[in-house]
Amino acid sequence: MTYEELLEELKSLESNADNRLQEAVVVWDMEQGEYHPTELLTIEESDGIMQAGQLLLGFGTSMEVR
């Protein structure tokens, strides 16, 4: 999925009367068939691998960034 595709999907939700934009973001682990709530992380400074400003959606048992 690209950011453009994600934005288009979010725009389509915005026009719905059911307030879906207020719901938690959930990702689907296709391999495990499980659903997980997410947290958003924005990279503040480039580390040589990830660029500053990169957005990440994280999920799992530990959301701690090390």
Steps between C-alpha positions, in 0.01 A plus 500: 500500500625848420433816700285617209282187524474540876402866465230418246356238734503745792329765288225252415447430872478871576179532301333210684252591769615215727810688634745221407790745515453502879563123523833339586730405213541123476741306279450147374783248525422299187736216589356446848143602422505735798400864548703745708444855626770736381711788618639773278869587507655788311877484450637828635858473370650292223704205624648419160233240434172675574456859386379781724124540476438134409175370648480149641202302621608261773329204662591215728527413864755771567469837334819630666748656257863434588 
